[in-house]
Amino acid sequence: MIERIKNERLNECCETYRHPSGLAILLIPKKSAMTHASLIVQFGSRDTLFEVNGERVKCPDGVAHFLEHKLFARPDGTDANDLFSALGADANAWTDYDKTAYLFNTTEDAEKALRTLVKFVSEPYFTRENVARERGIIREEIAMGEDDPWQRLFEQTMKAMYARHAVRRKICGTAASIQRITHRTLQCCYDAFYRPSNMYLVVCGNITMEEILASVDEPLNDWSQRTQKTPAGTRIYEVDRPRLVHRRVSQIGAVARPIFQIGWKNTDLPTDPQERLRHETEMDLLSEMLFCRAGRFYHELFESGKLSPSYSYGYSTLSGQPGIAHHVVAGEADDPEQVWEAYRDYLKEVRRTGLDREDFERLRRVLYASFVSEFDFPDGIADLLCEAHGDGHGIFDTLDVLQSVTFEDICALFERSFDLSMTVFSTIVPDITNNDKEDQ
């Protein structure tokens, strides 16, 4: 049965259907020229340790990303992208810590593109030869990440925060780890997790649920029958210790000016999906109040020349059992130590003087408007649907939280957040030796 939830404020309707294969299908109909679809498998870079039939399996880092690459390979030597191009659709894929997504955008033949999406993900083709060829491509991708100082800075910060959790490891793996990935490794992971009951399909555009089901019903039934011949995998989560690994970390890198990240590790996380959504929404609002570009922290550092426009901040979570969360402030500065000192002084001062109620009301309206604006675009809606379903709540629930949160809630959250003893100061600084040689 199709379940429909209507949001009167947005005049949007979310339809959900659980296919007999186990696949959850979520649709927001939209009178739009473009239709977007994402097929999500709940298998990501953190899932390198699992059980199949009671036997423990340990895979090399980067296996989920490698699997994403190889699913596009077809037995006739072509690429699945060619199938979508023939339909006028633009296909892509990405891998995160907890999931992998296969997606397309199209302005025509959405039903055919949906059928193609399900069929190509359900029909893997792994051989010793095509896996060996792919290693070179992925090695180049890994090397590009290693050349990106901001990516290296993030990885350095995560390693200082987490001792065991997969977030401290590269999603793509390393040149050494992907060398150990074989066609048998990929097949093992595929059989364990690539099954409709462990996936969900998110669609937004000018299409009905009935049209979706007519397109994907047959390939889903075939896929479901094949998965019955192989046992499903069960994740084994690595529990991280609550304390930090390092308080300060630094390295020399190819940067013109020093770059930094100040990361706060949050270990007080709700497990209930609705409570977790409320916590994350409140943290997003608190982050804006403390660190937005219009706020005092950034404004004073920028005006005094201590901080460049290369500045970002935000709260990130990764749900699951157990979940993790952290807040990061990042930027570029001639003397990051001055920013680190200002960060600590600023938080101490706010604790003494309190937050501003007018900032709360203004920024709550900003976040509300930002969330609503995502509904102008099918791919934006699909991203919200993907995130909401993966976290176990409804797509419209964030609006309810933003309306119900109070200034007192945010003040109480601040009192128990941004503990400096759980904060990492991470930097990458220029190689002064090389600079001196270039000046001579």
C-alpha positions in Angstrom: 0.0 0.0 0.0 1.2 3.5 -0.9 1.5 5.8 2.2 1.1 9.5 1.6 2.2 12.3 3.9 1.1 15.8 3.0 2.8 18.9 4.3 0.4 21.8 4.1 3.0 24.6 4.7 5.1 23.5 1.8 2.2 22.1 -0.3 4.3 19.0 -0.9 3.5 15.3 -0.6 5.8 12.4 0.2 4.8 9.0 -1.0 6.4 5.8 0.3 6.0 2.2 -0.7 7.6 -1.0 0.5 8.1 -3.3 -2.5 7.7 -7.1 -1.9 11.5 -7.4 -2.6 12.1 -5.3 0.6 13.1 -2.1 -1.3 11.7 1.1 0.2 10.6 3.5 -2.5 10.2 7.2 -1.7 8.7 9.7 -4.1 7.9 13.4 -4.0 6.0 14.2 -7.2 7.0 17.5 -8.7 5.9 19.2 -11.9 9.4 19.7 -13.1 11.2 19.3 -16.4 13.8 17.2 -14.6 13.4 13.9 -12.8 16.0 12.7 -10.3 16.4 9.2 -8.9 18.9 7.8 -6.4 19.3 4.2 -5.5 20.9 3.9 -2.1 22.6 0.9 -0.7 23.4 0.9 3.0 27.0 -0.1 2.6 29.8 2.4 2.8 33.5 2.8 3.5 33.1 2.0 7.2 31.6 -1.4 6.5 34.9 -3.3 6.2 34.1 -5.7 9.0 31.0 -7.9 9.0 29.7 -11.4 9.4 28.2 -13.8 6.9 26.7 -17.0 8.2 28.4 -16.5 11.5 31.9 -16.1 9.9 33.8 -12.9 10.3 34.9 -11.1 7.1 37.5 -8.3 7.1 37.9 -6.4 3.9 40.6 -3.8 2.8 39.8 -0.1 3.2 38.2 1.4 0.1 36.2 -1.7 -0.9 32.8 0.1 -1.0 34.2 2.8 -3.3 35.9 0.2 -5.5 32.6 -1.6 -5.8 30.9 1.6 -6.8 33.4 2.0 -9.7 33.1 -1.6 -10.9 29.3 -1.8 -11.0 29.3 0.4 -14.1 31.3 -2.2 -16.0 29.2 -4.3 -18.5 30.1 -7.8 -19.9 30.3 -6.4 -23.5 33.0 -4.0 -22.4 30.8 -0.9 -22.4 30.0 1.3 -19.4 26.6 1.7 -17.8 26.9 5.4 -18.4 26.4 4.6 -22.1 23.0 3.1 -21.4 21.9 6.3 -19.6 23.4 8.6 -22.3 21.3 6.7 -24.9 18.2 7.7 -22.9 19.3 11.3 -22.6 20.0 10.8 -18.9 23.1 11.9 -16.9 24.2 9.2 -14.4 26.6 9.3 -11.5 27.5 7.6 -8.2 29.2 8.4 -4.9 30.4 6.6 -1.8 30.2 7.9 1.7 31.1 6.4 5.1 27.7 4.7 5.6 26.2 4.4 2.1 26.7 4.2 -1.7 24.4 6.0 -4.1 23.7 5.4 -7.8 21.8 8.2 -9.4 20.6 10.0 -12.6 19.0 13.2 -13.8 16.8 13.2 -16.9 14.3 15.3 -18.7 12.9 12.4 -20.7 12.2 8.7 -20.5 12.3 8.7 -16.7 10.7 5.2 -16.5 13.2 3.7 -18.8 16.1 5.3 -16.9 14.6 3.9 -13.6 14.5 0.4 -15.0 18.1 0.8 -16.3 19.2 2.0 -12.9 17.8 -1.0 -11.1 19.0 -3.5 -13.7 22.6 -2.3 -13.9 23.0 -2.2 -10.1 21.5 -5.6 -9.8 23.8 -7.2 -12.5 27.4 -7.0 -11.4 30.2 -8.0 -13.6 33.5 -8.6 -11.8 36.5 -10.3 -13.4 40.2 -10.5 -12.5 41.1 -8.4 -15.5 38.6 -5.6 -15.1 39.4 -5.2 -11.4 43.1 -5.0 -12.1 42.4 -2.3 -14.7 40.3 -0.3 -12.2 43.1 -0.2 -9.6 45.1 2.3 -11.8 42.1 4.6 -12.1 41.4 4.5 -8.3 45.1 5.1 -7.6 45.0 8.3 -9.6 41.9 9.4 -7.6 43.7 8.6 -4.3 46.8 10.6 -5.5 44.5 13.6 -6.3 43.2 13.5 -2.7 46.7 13.4 -1.3 47.6 16.5 -3.3 44.6 18.4 -1.8 45.8 20.1 1.4 42.3 20.6 2.7 41.5 16.9 2.3 44.7 16.0 4.1 43.9 18.5 6.8 40.5 16.9 7.3 42.0 13.4 7.5 44.6 14.6 10.0 41.8 16.1 12.2 39.8 12.9 12.1 42.8 10.8 13.0 43.4 13.1 16.0 39.7 12.7 17.1 39.0 9.0 16.5 41.2 6.0 17.4 39.2 3.2 15.7 36.2 4.6 13.8 36.3 4.3 10.0 35.9 8.0 9.6 39.6 8.3 10.3 40.3 6.3 7.1 40.1 7.4 3.5 36.8 6.5 1.7 38.8 5.6 -1.4 41.3 3.5 0.6 45.0 3.7 0.0 47.3 2.5 -2.8 48.2 -0.4 -0.6 44.7 -1.4 0.5 43.2 -1.4 -2.9 45.9 -3.6 -4.1 44.4 -6.3 -1.9 40.9 -5.9 -3.3 40.1 -8.7 -5.8 37.1 -9.7 -7.9 36.2 -12.2 -5.1 36.3 -9.5 -2.5 33.9 -7.4 -4.5 31.6 -10.3 -5.1 31.6 -11.2 -1.4 30.6 -7.6 -0.4 28.0 -7.3 -3.1 26.3 -10.6 -2.1 26.3 -9.6 1.5 24.8 -6.1 1.2 23.6 -5.3 -2.4 20.1 -6.7 -1.9 16.8 -4.8 -2.2 16.0 -5.2 1.5 19.2 -3.2 2.3 18.5 -0.4 -0.1 16.0 2.4 -0.8 15.1 4.3 -4.0 14.5 8.0 -3.8 12.7 9.7 -6.7 11.6 13.3 -7.3 10.0 14.7 -10.5 7.1 14.5 -12.9 6.3 10.9 -12.3 3.8 8.8 -10.3 4.4 5.9 -7.9 2.4 3.7 -10.2 4.8 4.5 -13.1 7.8 3.8 -10.9 6.5 0.4 -9.9 5.6 -0.5 -13.5 9.3 0.3 -14.4 11.1 -1.5 -11.6 8.8 -4.3 -10.5 10.2 -7.0 -12.8 13.9 -6.3 -12.3 13.4 -6.0 -8.5 11.6 -9.4 -8.4 14.4 -11.0 -10.3 17.0 -9.4 -8.1 15.2 -10.5 -4.9 15.0 -14.1 -6.1 18.8 -14.1 -6.8 19.6 -12.7 -3.3 17.7 -15.6 -1.7 20.6 -17.9 -2.8 23.2 -15.9 -0.8 23.2 -15.0 2.9 23.0 -11.4 4.0 25.9 -9.6 5.8 25.7 -8.3 9.4 27.8 -5.2 10.2 30.3 -5.3 13.1 30.7 -1.8 14.4 34.0 -0.7 15.8 33.4 1.2 19.1 35.6 4.3 19.4 37.0 5.4 22.7 35.4 8.7 24.0 38.7 10.6 24.5 40.8 12.2 21.8 43.9 10.6 20.3 45.8 13.9 20.1 44.9 17.5 21.1 47.3 19.2 18.6 48.5 17.9 15.3 50.4 19.6 12.5 52.3 18.7 9.3 54.2 20.5 6.5 52.4 20.7 3.2 52.2 22.4 -0.2 50.3 25.5 1.0 51.1 29.1 0.5 49.6 30.1 3.9 48.9 27.9 6.9 45.5 26.3 7.0 43.8 25.0 10.2 40.9 23.1 11.6 39.5 23.4 15.1 37.5 20.3 15.7 35.2 19.5 18.7 34.3 15.9 19.3 30.8 15.3 20.6 30.3 12.0 22.5 26.8 12.8 23.9 24.6 11.6 21.1 20.9 10.5 21.2 20.1 7.1 19.7 16.4 7.6 19.0 16.1 9.0 15.4 13.7 11.8 16.4 15.8 12.9 19.3 18.9 12.7 17.1 17.2 14.9 14.5 16.3 17.5 17.1 19.9 17.4 18.5 21.4 17.8 15.0 19.0 20.7 14.1 19.8 22.5 17.4 23.5 22.0 16.8 23.2 23.5 13.3 21.4 26.5 14.7 24.0 26.9 17.5 26.8 26.6 15.0 25.3 29.5 13.0 24.8 31.6 16.0 28.5 31.2 17.1 30.4 31.0 13.9 28.5 32.5 10.9 30.3 35.1 8.7 27.9 37.8 10.0 28.8 36.9 13.6 31.4 38.5 16.0 33.9 35.6 15.9 34.6 35.7 12.1 34.0 39.4 11.7 36.6 40.5 14.3 39.2 38.1 13.1 38.7 39.0 9.4 38.7 42.8 10.1 41.9 42.5 12.0 43.6 40.5 9.2 44.0 37.4 11.3 41.7 35.3 9.1 41.2 35.1 5.3 37.9 34.7 3.5 38.7 31.0 3.1 36.6 30.0 6.1 34.0 27.3 6.8 32.3 25.7 9.8 29.7 23.1 10.5 28.4 20.2 12.5 28.6 16.7 11.0 27.1 13.4 12.2 27.3 9.8 11.2 24.4 7.8 12.5 24.4 4.1 13.3 25.5 2.0 16.3 27.4 3.7 17.6 27.1 7.1 16.0 29.7 9.9 15.9 29.6 13.6 15.6 31.9 16.6 15.5 32.0 20.3 14.8 34.7 21.9 12.7 35.8 25.4 12.1 38.4 25.7 9.3 40.2 28.4 7.5 43.4 30.0 6.3 45.5 32.3 8.5 49.1 33.7 8.7 49.2 32.7 12.4 46.6 29.9 13.2 47.7 30.1 16.8 46.0 33.5 17.0 42.8 32.0 15.7 43.0 29.1 18.2 43.5 31.5 21.0 40.7 33.7 19.8 38.4 30.6 19.5 39.0 29.6 23.2 38.6 33.2 24.4 35.4 33.7 22.4 33.7 30.5 23.8 34.7 31.5 27.4 33.3 35.0 26.9 30.0 33.6 25.4 29.7 31.3 28.4 30.1 34.4 30.7 27.8 36.8 28.8 25.3 34.4 27.1 23.9 33.9 23.7 21.9 36.6 21.9 18.1 36.0 21.5 17.8 38.2 18.4 20.6 36.1 16.7 18.6 33.0 17.6 15.3 34.3 16.0 17.1 35.7 12.9 19.2 32.6 12.2 16.3 30.2 12.9 14.4 32.0 10.1 17.5 31.7 7.9 17.7 27.9 8.4 14.0 27.5 7.9 14.2 29.4 4.6 17.3 27.5 3.5 15.5 24.2 4.1 12.4 25.3 2.2 14.5 26.5 -0.7 15.7 22.9 -1.3 12.2 22.0 -2.5 12.7 24.2 -5.6 14.9 21.5 -7.2 14.3 17.8 -7.6 17.9 16.8 -6.8 17.8 19.0 -3.6 14.6 17.3 -2.5 16.1 13.9 -3.3 19.1 14.7 -1.1 16.8 15.7 1.8 14.8 12.4 1.3 18.0 10.4 1.2 19.3 11.9 4.4 16.0 11.7 6.2 15.2 8.1 5.4 18.8 7.0 6.2 18.6 8.7 9.6 15.2 7.1 10.3 12.9 10.2 10.3 10.5 12.0 7.9 11.6 14.6 5.3 9.3 17.2 6.8 10.3 16.6 10.5 13.1 19.2 10.4 10.5 22.0 9.8 8.6 20.9 13.0 11.8 20.9 15.0 12.8 24.4 13.7 9.4 25.7 14.7 9.4 24.2 18.2 13.0 24.8 19.3 13.4 27.6 21.8 16.1 30.0 22.7 16.4 28.3 26.1 16.9 24.9 24.3 19.9 26.4 22.5 21.4 28.0 25.6 21.2 24.6 27.5 22.8 22.9 24.5 25.7 25.4 24.5 26.3 24.8 28.2 27.0 21.2 27.5 28.9 21.6 24.2 32.3 22.8 22.9 34.2 21.4 25.8 37.8 22.5 25.1 39.2 19.3 26.6 37.5 17.5 23.6 38.8 19.9 21.0 41.6 19.3 18.4 43.8 22.0 16.9 45.0 20.8 13.5 47.2 22.7 11.0 49.1 22.3 7.8 51.9 24.9 7.4 54.2 25.8 4.4 57.6 24.3 4.0 59.7 27.2 5.0 62.9 25.5 3.8 61.6 25.3 0.3 60.4 28.9 0.4 63.8 30.1 1.5 65.4 28.2 -1.4 63.0 29.7 -3.9 63.8 33.2 -2.6 67.5 32.8 -3.1 
